[in-house]
Structure formats: C-alpha cells, structure tokens
C-alpha cells in the first residue's frame, strides 16, 4: 500500500478517536498503518529513508494535532501554530528514533524501545517548560469513563500502555499473517486483540458498579458569570464583580450551603497582594460571609507584588519597565475566605506556555525577544509556588484542593492536593478564550480522569462554562451549559481514602524511562538484527 496513504490513515484514525466527539477504540490500531509504512520503508532500497519516514510521520501527527487542537487559534494564532507544528515534529522525531533503532535491532526489541520512548516523551510533556500533555494517549478515554476505572491504580499512563500494547499486537499479527497467510493466525489475532480490549474494560465495569465511599455531604455552588474575557473581563473593577459574585450566589444559597466557588481570575483587576487584607474587596466578601457564617468562598483573583530588593528576584520575576530598579511578581491565584481571621491563598503553578510562562527565557529571549501572548490582561510571567495548598473549611470538616485551569490536565500534580489531605477538589477555570469549540469540552472531559485517579468528587466553576459537579467515579452528575450565566448547586461527598495512584504517581512513566535507557544501552553494545 502507498506509504503516504498509510500515514494519512493513521492521522485520521487518531483524530477520530479523540474526545469529546470520537470513539477511543480506534486508538487501539491507529498507529498500525504508520508502523507498516515505517517497516516497508526500512526494508526498501530507497535513499534518505530517515527523511522520508520523518515526513510521513509528521503528516500523520500533524493531522491528529490540527484536528484535535486547532481551537487554540481562537486565543492566539501564533500559539496555536507553534503547538501544532512543534508537537507534530516532536512526535515525528520519536518515530525517526524508532526507525534508526529498528535498523540495528530485532523487531521485538525495537518495539519495546518505541513504547518506552513514547511514554517517556509523554512524561517529558508533563514536566518540561514546553509542557503540552493535551494529546497524551491516556487522555483519549476521558469520555468513556466506565472503561478506565483502574486509572485509580495506573493513572493515564495505564491508558497509554494499553493503547500501545494493542497496536503492537495487531501490527505483529498482521506481519505474521502476511508471511504465512494462515487463517489460524488471523483468528488468533482477533481473539487476542478482543481479549486485550475486553478484559480491562470488564475489570473497569466491575470496579465502577461496585465502587462507593462514605463521607460527609458537602453542599456547593459553582458560579458561572459568562464574562467575555476579550472585552468585559478586564474593563471592570473588582468591586463591580463583587456585586456580580453576590448576585449569582444569592440565586442558589441556602442555610445548608458549605462552599461557593467562583472561576479563575473572577477578580481580574490586579490587586496588590500586600494590601489585600485592607482592601474594600476583602471587606465586602467578608461581610457576605458574616451574613452566611457557614459558607466558605473560593474564587480566582489576580495578584501583583512590586519590590525593589534585587535579592527577591527569581526566575519568574518580571522587570517593571516604567520604573528603574523595580520588579514585580504576578500571580494567578485562588483565595479562600470564611469566618476565620486570615485569608488563605494558592498561586497557580502549572502555567500555560507562552501566556503565563516564557519557557527557557534565558536561551530564547535573546533570540526572539519578549514573546509572551496578550490575552486581554497584563502580559507577564506568572509566579508559582512549590507545594499544593489545601483550604480548610471553617468547621474543619472539609479540605479542598484548589486546582486552577490548566493544572487539571496534570494527574500526578493533582495527587499533591490529596497527599496534603484534600477530601474533595475544586477546579476554577476560564475556558472562554476558545469560544464554542472542542477546547472547553476536552478540558471538562479531562477533569473526569482526575476524579477517577484520586477518587475525589469535584466541583468545577468555569467562567463561560461548562461548570459541573463530577463524582468520584468520573460521572458528570449535573452541569451548566457553555455560554450560560448562572449558578450551579449540587452535593459532593468527602473522601479521605488514598488510591494507589495517589501514593505511587506516574510510576509507569518512571519504569519506562528506566527501560528506555536499558534498551538503548543494549542496542548500543549489541548490534545483531533479527528479521521477522
């Protein structure tokens, strides 16, 4: 078959498998056409095989990336182009490395190298400054939550491994059939593939229908103000938005309400962090709490901290260009207000590349200048914190992990809240940058994975939607649709139990990195090659 066509087929299948519109069973054979194209090219007599393989792989991964993440263009066309073109290139590079390794080693060893390499790459995408784990394969099952209840043991890397095991099984089975033309081989392939798909699903269904946990009931309200971030959000004062906060809360609040959650940067007007305790905004929110002494407020806010002491400068600090020898830290934060004397704060720590974080600026800034993307507010590097802050309710019964927007895509990162005793999670986000596209739908869908991994109920407050209540099995029990203004009320159940994944984290990825190094060293010292 034409190698270009095989690459096209792989790209299209990957795109058709992706949430929130796709069918993830397609992932189990999506890489097979590309693997067939690579093998055919490797065994051919054509010149520049590596360059051709990179081009074929780039075509496949470009199709996947652009169909599933082109919604980024609504926020910034440069950022969207960078994400699509660079991520496609990195994925293609993995195939090229596999191709080079397979030329020297046996097929089995080369395929082991590829699986370990891909999982290691996904782990890299969770950790480095160009972090973009949106298309990590384990995310692909987020709409079919009944299939992957065992993520509480493996995290999303269990899904990635599942995908690759099926692709390798089918790929090798096709090669065996082509060699022997045996119907028995074909039947064996179908049986093995079916079992490898169905057995994990049956285990998951068993967990899903038997799972329950006991805990305290938590009555929550998620606010959805539906503010246009490109025009309204940064044009109004925090005092005006405090009126909106109270207006929306009053539509749902009762004497039994425990928590009111407002979205990311609900109070978008930059507030001096050291003056907040004496601010009119804090005073208004505290007065509202005094009228409803049982409630706990969580809301997003923008903080800024100016200083002149050069000893306080850190990697994320910004230079204030309007005044010499002045710097500032810029925070995308969550605050927690109840009847206690102090206001707890948490600063967003997984940042959006190019919007909140200038990656490797020591290297790139001299080359490309200041490339931060303006999304309506102050263009600045955001300052983070190195621990997962947890907020404790006024009655000390509940501890909530405040997850800000992009942070909800990071599985092991979120386990940090649970290890710090959070018994439920609150996601505050602003998905309005992407308009009515797959962006906000995928973002909501990925939150369901965090519920399964940690077995924590989630309340999600999104500026324009979709706000939702998600239970510990990953079910969305109630939601408020996109582009609707209002408040969503619901009930969560606290949970203090710790899952294996919370304890172990991304252990599959760490094992894969070890295997990758081991297999690479074997390939370096042993160069014999077996043919299938």
C-alpha positions in Angstrom: 0.0 0.0 0.0 1.1 3.6 -0.7 3.1 4.8 2.3 1.7 8.3 2.2 -1.8 6.8 2.3 -0.9 4.7 5.4 0.4 7.9 7.2 -2.9 9.7 6.3 -4.9 6.8 7.6 -3.0 6.9 11.0 -3.5 10.6 11.4 -7.2 10.4 10.6 -7.9 7.5 12.9 -6.1 9.2 15.8 -8.2 12.3 15.2 -11.4 10.4 15.0 -10.6 8.6 18.3 -10.2 11.8 20.4 -12.6 13.2 23.0 -15.1 14.7 23.2 -16.5 13.6 19.8 -14.5 10.5 19.0 -14.6 6.7 19.7 -11.4 5.7 21.6 -11.4 2.1 20.5 -9.9 3.5 17.3 -6.7 4.2 19.3 -6.0 0.5 19.6 -5.0 0.3 15.9 -4.3 3.9 15.0 -0.5 3.6 14.9 -0.6 0.3 12.9 -0.7 1.9 9.4 2.2 4.2 10.3 4.2 1.3 11.7 3.5 -0.6 8.4 4.7 2.3 6.4 7.9 2.6 8.5 8.7 -1.1 8.1 8.1 -1.1 4.4 10.3 2.0 4.0 13.0 0.4 6.3 13.2 -2.7 4.2 13.1 -0.9 0.9 16.1 0.2 -1.2 15.1 3.9 -1.4 17.6 6.6 -0.4 17.1 9.0 2.5 14.8 6.7 4.4 15.1 8.7 7.6 14.0 11.9 6.0 11.1 10.2 4.2 10.0 8.5 7.5 10.1 11.8 9.3 7.9 13.4 6.6 5.4 10.6 6.7 5.2 10.6 10.5 4.9 14.4 10.5 2.0 14.2 8.1 0.2 11.7 10.4 0.8 13.6 13.6 0.0 17.0 12.0 -3.4 15.7 11.0 -4.0 14.5 14.6 -2.8 17.7 16.2 -4.6 20.2 13.9 -7.9 18.4 14.0 -8.0 18.0 17.8 -6.3 21.2 19.0 -6.8 23.8 16.3 -9.3 25.5 18.6 -6.2 27.2 20.2 -6.3 29.6 17.3 -9.2 31.5 18.9 -6.8 32.5 21.7 -3.7 33.2 19.6 -2.9 32.1 16.1 0.9 32.1 16.8 0.5 30.0 19.9 -1.8 27.6 18.1 0.6 27.3 15.1 3.5 26.7 17.5 1.7 24.0 19.4 0.6 22.1 16.3 3.8 22.4 14.3 6.2 21.7 17.1 4.2 18.9 18.8 3.8 17.2 15.4 7.6 17.5 14.9 8.4 16.0 18.3 6.1 13.1 17.7 7.6 12.5 14.3 11.1 12.6 15.9 10.1 9.7 18.1 9.2 7.6 15.0 12.5 8.6 13.4 14.4 7.4 16.5 12.5 4.1 16.5 13.3 3.8 12.8 17.0 4.2 13.4 16.9 1.8 16.3 14.9 -0.8 14.4 17.5 -0.8 11.6 20.1 -2.3 14.0 17.9 -4.4 16.4 15.3 -7.1 16.4 11.7 -6.1 15.8 10.6 -7.0 19.4 13.4 -5.0 20.9 12.7 -2.1 18.6 9.0 -2.1 19.5 9.9 -2.2 23.2 12.1 0.8 22.6 9.3 2.6 20.9 6.8 2.1 23.7 9.3 3.1 26.4 10.3 6.1 24.2 6.7 7.3 23.7 5.7 7.0 27.4 8.9 8.8 28.3 8.0 11.6 25.9 4.6 11.9 27.5 6.2 12.2 30.9 8.5 14.9 29.5 5.4 16.8 28.2 4.2 16.8 31.8 7.4 18.2 33.3 9.4 20.4 31.0 8.8 24.1 30.3 7.3 23.5 26.9 4.7 21.3 28.6 1.8 20.3 26.4 0.3 17.0 27.5 -3.1 17.5 25.9 -2.6 14.6 23.5 -1.1 12.1 25.9 -2.8 8.9 24.8 -4.3 8.0 28.2 -6.5 11.2 27.9 -8.3 9.6 25.0 -10.6 7.6 27.2 -12.0 10.5 29.2 -15.5 10.3 27.7 -15.6 6.5 28.3 -15.0 6.7 32.0 -16.5 3.2 32.6 -13.7 1.7 30.6 -10.8 3.1 32.8 -11.8 2.9 36.4 -8.5 1.2 37.0 -6.8 4.6 36.5 -7.0 4.8 40.3 -4.1 2.3 40.1 -2.2 3.4 37.0 -3.2 7.0 36.1 -3.4 7.9 32.5 -0.1 6.2 31.6 -2.0 2.9 32.1 -4.2 4.0 29.2 -1.1 4.9 27.1 0.4 1.5 27.7 -2.9 -0.2 26.9 -3.1 1.6 23.5 0.5 0.7 22.6 0.1 -3.0 23.6 -2.9 -3.3 21.3 -1.1 -1.5 18.4 1.9 -3.8 18.7 -0.2 -6.9 19.0 -2.2 -6.0 15.9 0.9 -4.9 14.0 2.8 -8.1 14.7 -0.2 -10.2 13.9 -0.6 -8.6 10.5 3.0 -9.2 9.8 2.6 -12.9 10.7 -0.5 -13.2 8.6 1.3 -11.6 5.6 4.1 -14.1 6.0 2.1 -17.2 6.4 -1.4 -16.4 5.0 -2.8 -18.6 7.7 -6.5 -18.2 8.8 -5.5 -19.6 12.1 -3.1 -16.7 12.6 -5.8 -14.3 11.7 -8.3 -15.9 14.2 -5.6 -15.9 16.9 -5.0 -12.2 16.3 -8.7 -11.4 16.5 -9.1 -13.4 19.7 -6.0 -11.9 21.4 -7.0 -8.4 20.4 -10.5 -8.8 21.6 -9.4 -10.2 25.0 -6.8 -7.4 25.5 -9.6 -4.9 24.8 -12.4 -6.5 26.7 -10.5 -7.8 29.8 -9.5 -4.3 31.1 -13.0 -3.0 30.3 -14.7 -5.8 32.2 -12.4 -5.1 35.2 -13.3 -1.4 35.0 -17.0 -2.1 34.8 -16.7 -4.3 37.9 -15.0 -1.5 39.8 -17.5 1.1 38.5 -20.6 -0.7 39.6 -19.2 -1.8 43.0 -17.5 1.4 43.9 -18.8 3.6 46.7 -17.4 5.6 49.5 -18.7 7.0 52.8 -18.1 10.6 53.8 -19.7 13.9 54.8 -22.1 15.6 52.4 -20.9 18.9 51.0 -23.3 21.4 49.6 -21.6 23.5 46.9 -22.4 26.3 44.5 -20.4 26.9 41.3 -20.7 30.4 39.8 -20.7 30.9 36.0 -20.6 34.6 35.3 -20.3 34.3 31.5 -18.0 37.3 31.0 -16.2 37.9 27.7 -12.5 37.9 28.6 -11.6 39.8 25.4 -13.8 42.8 26.2 -15.6 42.8 29.5 -13.4 41.0 32.0 -10.5 43.4 32.2 -12.6 46.5 31.7 -14.5 46.4 35.0 -13.4 46.8 38.6 -13.2 44.1 41.3 -15.9 45.9 43.2 -18.3 45.6 40.3 -17.5 41.9 40.1 -18.1 41.5 43.8 -21.7 42.7 43.2 -22.0 40.0 40.5 -20.5 37.4 42.9 -23.2 38.2 45.5 -25.9 38.4 42.8 -25.2 35.0 41.4 -24.6 33.4 44.8 -27.9 34.6 46.1 -29.8 32.7 43.4 -28.8 29.4 45.0 -27.6 30.0 48.5 -29.3 28.3 51.4 -28.6 27.8 55.1 -27.0 24.4 54.3 -24.6 25.8 51.7 -21.0 24.9 52.6 -18.9 26.3 49.6 -19.3 28.9 46.9 -16.8 28.5 44.1 -16.1 31.3 41.5 -13.9 30.9 38.4 -10.3 31.6 37.6 -9.4 35.3 37.8 -13.0 36.2 38.6 -11.5 39.3 40.2 -9.2 40.2 37.2 -8.2 43.7 38.2 -4.7 43.3 39.6 -4.6 43.6 43.4 -1.5 44.4 45.4 -1.1 41.2 47.4 0.3 43.0 50.5 -2.7 45.4 50.6 -5.4 42.9 50.1 -6.1 42.4 53.8 -7.1 46.1 54.0 -8.9 46.3 50.7 -12.6 47.1 50.1 -12.9 43.9 48.1 -11.9 41.7 51.0 -14.2 43.7 53.3 -17.2 43.2 51.0 -16.6 39.4 50.7 -16.1 39.1 54.5 -19.4 41.0 55.1 -21.2 38.5 52.8 -19.6 35.6 54.8 -20.7 37.2 58.1 -24.3 37.2 56.8 -23.9 33.4 56.0 -21.4 32.2 58.6 -21.4 28.6 57.4 -20.1 29.3 53.9 -16.6 29.1 52.6 -15.7 31.2 49.5 -13.2 30.1 46.8 -12.5 32.5 44.0 -9.9 33.3 41.4 -8.1 36.6 41.7 -5.1 38.4 40.1 -2.4 39.5 42.5 0.7 41.6 41.9 3.7 42.3 44.2 6.1 45.1 43.4 9.5 45.3 45.1 13.0 46.9 44.7 15.1 44.4 46.6 17.2 42.5 43.9 17.6 39.6 46.4 13.9 38.7 45.9 14.3 38.3 42.1 13.6 34.7 40.9 13.2 33.1 37.5 9.5 34.1 37.2 10.0 37.7 38.3 9.2 40.4 35.8 11.0 43.7 35.3 8.8 46.8 35.7 9.8 48.8 32.7 8.2 52.1 33.8 10.4 52.5 36.8 14.1 51.7 37.2 15.3 49.1 39.6 11.8 47.8 40.2 10.5 44.3 39.8 7.2 42.5 40.3 5.8 39.1 40.8 2.5 38.4 39.0 0.1 35.8 40.4 -2.9 33.9 39.1 -4.3 32.9 42.4 -7.2 31.4 44.4 -8.3 32.9 47.7 -10.3 31.2 50.4 -12.5 33.3 52.8 -14.6 32.2 55.7 -15.1 33.2 59.3 -11.5 32.5 60.2 -9.3 35.5 60.8 -7.0 35.1 57.8 -7.4 34.7 54.0 -5.7 31.6 52.6 -4.1 31.9 49.1 -2.9 29.5 46.5 -0.9 30.5 43.4 -1.3 28.7 40.1 1.8 26.5 39.5 1.2 24.7 36.2 1.3 27.6 33.7 0.2 27.9 30.1 3.2 28.1 27.8 3.5 31.5 26.1 0.6 33.0 28.0 1.7 32.7 31.6 5.2 31.2 31.2 8.0 32.1 28.9 9.9 28.8 28.6 13.7 28.7 28.7 13.7 32.5 28.5 17.5 32.6 29.3 18.0 30.9 25.9 15.1 32.1 23.9 14.6 35.7 24.9 17.9 36.9 23.3 16.8 35.1 20.1 13.1 36.0 19.7 12.6 38.9 22.2 9.6 39.1 24.5 7.1 36.6 23.0 4.5 36.5 25.8 0.9 36.4 24.4 -1.6 39.0 25.4 -4.9 37.6 26.4 -6.6 40.8 27.4 -4.8 41.5 30.7 -1.3 42.2 31.9 1.3 40.3 29.8 3.7 38.9 32.4 5.3 35.7 33.6 3.3 34.2 36.4 4.9 33.4 39.7 4.2 29.9 41.2 4.5 28.0 44.4 6.2 24.7 45.0 3.5 23.0 47.1 -0.2 22.2 46.7 -2.1 24.4 49.0 -5.2 23.0 50.6 -8.0 25.1 52.1 -9.8 24.0 55.3 -13.4 24.9 56.0 -14.5 26.9 59.0 -15.9 23.8 60.7 -12.7 21.9 59.9 -14.6 19.0 58.3 -13.6 19.7 54.7 -10.3 20.2 53.0 -10.4 21.3 49.4 -7.7 21.2 46.7 -8.0 24.4 44.6 -7.0 23.5 41.0 -6.6 26.4 38.6 -7.4 25.8 35.0 -4.6 24.1 33.1 -3.4 22.3 36.3 -6.4 19.9 36.0 -4.7 18.3 33.0 -1.8 17.0 35.2 -2.6 13.8 37.0 0.4 13.4 39.3 0.4 17.1 40.1 -3.2 16.9 41.3 -2.3 14.0 43.6 -0.3 16.5 45.6 -3.5 18.0 46.9 -4.7 14.6 48.1 -1.4 13.9 49.8 -1.9 17.2 51.6 -5.3 15.8 52.9 -7.8 17.3 50.4 -11.0 15.3 50.7 -12.6 17.0 47.6 -11.4 19.1 44.7 -12.4 22.4 43.2 -11.4 23.4 39.7 -11.7 27.0 38.8 -11.1 27.9 35.2 -11.8 30.3 32.3 -12.3 28.5 29.1 -13.8 31.5 27.2 -10.6 32.1 25.2 -11.5 29.2 22.8 -15.1 30.1 22.0 -17.6 27.3 21.2 -15.1 24.7 20.2 -13.7 21.3 21.4 -11.3 23.2 23.7 -13.6 23.7 26.7 -15.3 20.3 26.1 -12.0 18.4 26.2 -10.9 20.4 29.3 -14.0 19.4 31.2 -13.6 15.8 30.0 -10.1 15.6 31.3 -11.3 16.6 34.7 -13.2 13.3 34.9 -9.9 11.5 34.8 -8.7 13.3 37.9 -11.8 12.2 39.8 -11.1 8.6 39.0 -7.4 8.8 39.7 -7.9 10.3 43.2 -11.4 9.1 43.9 -12.4 12.6 44.9 -15.6 14.4 44.0 -15.1 17.6 42.0 -16.9 21.0 41.8 -15.9 22.9 38.6 -16.6 26.6 38.2 -15.9 27.9 34.6 -16.3 31.5 33.6 -18.4 30.7 30.4 -18.9 27.0 31.1 -19.0 24.2 31.4 -19.4 24.3 35.1 -20.1 20.9 36.6 -20.3 18.5 39.5 -18.3 15.3 39.0 -18.4 12.4 41.3 -15.5 10.1 42.3 -16.3 7.6 39.5 -15.9 10.4 36.9 -19.6 10.8 36.2 -20.8 14.4 35.5 -23.9 14.4 37.7 -25.0 18.0 36.8 -23.7 20.8 34.7 -24.4 24.3 33.4 -24.0 24.6 29.7 -21.5 26.7 27.8 -22.3 30.4 27.4 -24.9 30.4 30.1 -24.9 32.9 33.0 -25.9 31.5 36.3 -25.1 29.4 39.3 -25.0 25.6 39.7 -25.8 23.9 43.0 -25.0 20.4 43.9 -23.8 18.0 46.5 -20.5 16.2 46.9 -19.3 13.6 49.3 -15.9 13.9 51.0 -13.4 11.1 50.9 -10.3 10.6 53.0 -9.1 7.3 51.4 -5.9 7.3 49.3 -5.7 5.5 46.0 -2.7 3.6 44.8 -2.1 6.2 42.1 -2.0 9.0 44.6 0.7 7.0 46.5 2.7 5.9 43.5 2.2 8.7 41.0 3.4 8.2 37.4 5.3 5.0 38.2 4.6 3.6 34.8 6.4 6.5 33.2 9.4 6.2 35.6 9.7 2.5 34.8 9.5 3.3 31.1 12.4 5.8 31.4 14.5 3.1 33.1 13.5 0.6 30.3 14.3 3.1 27.6 17.8 3.7 29.0 18.4 -0.1 29.4 17.1 -1.0 25.9 19.1 1.9 24.4 22.3 0.7 26.0 21.7 -2.9 24.8 21.1 -1.5 21.3 24.4 0.4 21.6 26.5 -2.6 22.6 24.6 -5.3 20.7 24.0 -4.7 17.0 22.7 -8.0 15.7 19.4 -7.8 13.9 16.7 -10.4 13.6 14.2 -10.4 10.9 10.6 -11.4 11.4 
